[in-house]
Amino acid sequence: MSAEERLVSADAGGPDEQVIEAALRPKRLDDFIGQQRVREQLSLVLHSALRRGRTPDHVLLSGGPGLGKTTLAMIIAAELGKPLRITSGPAIERAGDLAAVLSTLSEGEVLFLDEIHRMARPAEEMLYMAMEDFRVDVVVGKGPGATAIPLDIAPFTLVGATTRAGMLPGPLRDRFGFVAHMDFYEPAELEVIVKRSARLLDVRITDGGAAEVADRSRGTPRIANRLLRRVRDYAEVRADGVITRELARDALTLYEVDERGLDRLDRAVLTSLLRKFGGGPVGLSTLAVSVGEEPETVEVVAEPFLVRQGLLARTPRGRIATPAAWAHLGLTPPPTAPMAGTLFDLGDAVEEGAGKGAGKGAEQGDDQDSVIS
């Protein structure tokens, strides 16, 4: 199961879904729900720049997909009253691609560079000078006869977004004047978002219905809006169109999204870990084979949320289910199951030595599937 096939995936969907998502985005900073600290800090940065009549500092937004980084970029341009240019790191394959974009920017324009950590290295080095001096050097010719022609560009504000802040080189990260991390949302914040989206979609929803959708949205507004649309479909076809708590619960049960936001793949991983391997430890490859998925799918698509929910732990010896996982599936752990205070503490102690070879230890745990299993 790929991320795109999951109802609870935080990745952007197809073109149709992106159109609906765009219609639900808030347009001003005052309308943006959640991320209170980021909103307050960003408001100071923007309003201060407007009062001084200067271009604001470059902005870096980090955090998981679906938390509002693109929305904030659009809001920054709207608050400044400037046009917004949107591109992405993978689209910038050469330094010339970046030079073409930068040379056509108007003064004060906002350039949104999504997935900035995936930009090509030559373009990244060109971006250093553009961000600091608003100038790029365009190389003409090859070999000994090559000439660098300096090209001035209009002052602009770069808004970079990344889901992998650790992959950004230090020199690039240091050139951003304002860096913000987007946290996952609390259920109460998501409930407000669900109610707002319901009004925009002309959907009738009760407080209980909004709370039920919010509780299963994995702390992510994009998932909340997607679940709302699926529950709306259920309400229109099988009920009177009003989304109550009971109806939302029935609809999301049909779509295999449980009360904690776990879907079929999440539960398959936990069930296999508990029933087939006694709670672990088990290597990633063996666990993936047991659920009929690729190791990368389990590691990238399912595990992050399970770890964040405290249902699964990664240790150098393999994957281990926590006591919360046994409780969530209504199972009783056997006496031999690993428990907190024993193997978990050992795994945490080794993982805390990241820079001292702990990462290699974890990889070895994955490679020793035949022993662990």
Protein Blocks (a to p, Z undefined) as FASTA:
>chain_A
ZZklpmkbcbdcdfklmmmmmmmpcfbfklpggjklmmmmmmmmmmmmmmnopacddddd
eddehilpmmmmmmmmmmnopacddddfklmmbfklmmmmmmmpcehiacddehkllpcf
klmmmmmmmmmnopacddedehjllccddddddddddddddfblmlpcfklmmmpmbdcd
dddddfklmmmmmmmmmmmnopacdfklmmmmmmmnnopaklmmmmmmmmmmmmmmmmno
iacfklmmmmmmmnopafkopafklmmmmmmmmmmnnnpacdfklmmmmnopafklmmmm
mmmmmmmnopaccdfkbccddfklmmmnopacdfklccehilmmmmmmmmmmghiopmmm
mmmmmmmmmmmZZ
